[in-house]
Amino acid sequence: MKVKAKFFAAMREALDRTEMEIELPSGATVQQLVNLIAEQYPVLRSYLDSTLVAVNRKYALPQTELHDGDEVAFVPPVGGG
């Protein structure tokens, strides 16, 4: 199956792209996607621990199962005041 991963802020800058299509085995979870991204793009490892993940615009847990065509957004922490 394929999912579309979207990146924002520092992650987007580190990759020099806003999104990519990623191939995963059927039944893969958010955590498996995070692990794959960390492995394939080591520059993102430092961001992944503090990043929230949304699947189809709803926040998701690591054990959330992904489906073909899902949009997975990596949402950085928000700071300021």
N, C-alpha and C positions, 0 to 999 in steps of 0.2 A: 504494500500500500504506500501511497505518497501523502505527505502532509506538507503544508506551507508554513515554514517558520518565519516569524517576523521579529526584527530586532530594533531597539530604540536606544537613543542617547549614546552612552559610552560603548555599548556593545555594537551598535551600528557603526560607530566611528572605527572601532577596532577591526571590524570585518570589512569596512568600506563598502557595505551593501545593506539594504534595508530588509531583504527577504531572500529566502532560498527554498527550493523544494527538496525534501529529504525522503529517501526511500527507507521504509521500516518493515519488519516482518509483521504479518497480521497478528493482532492482539497485543501489540507493543503498548507500553505505558508511557506516561509523561516522564517518569524517572529514566526509563530506557532511552528516550529521546535526549534527555539532558546528558546522560552518560555518553551517548554517541557524539553529541556536539562537543563535549569536553575533550573527548579523544581525538576527534578530527580537527578541532580548532582550539588548540591549547591556549591561545591568546584570550579566550573567553572564560577559562577556568576560574579566574579570580572573581568574575562577575556572577557566576551561576549560583553561588551559595546565598547571595542576598537578593536574587531576582525572583519575582513572582511569575507564575506561568498561568496564562489564560488560554482556554481551548474554546474556540468559537465565541469569544468575547465574554466568557464566564471563567472566573478563577477556578483553577483545578488543583487537585492534590497529586502528589507523586504517583499514586497508584491508579490514577484515572486512565482508563483504556482509551487509546486513540483509534480513529477510524479513517478510512481512505477519504481524502479531501478536507480533513480538518485543518483549521487555521490555528496555529499555536503561536501566541505572542509572548515574548519574554519582556516583562515589565520591570524596569529598574526601580529601586527605592526612590522616593520623592523626598527631597530635603527643602529646607527654607523655612520661611515664617512670615 
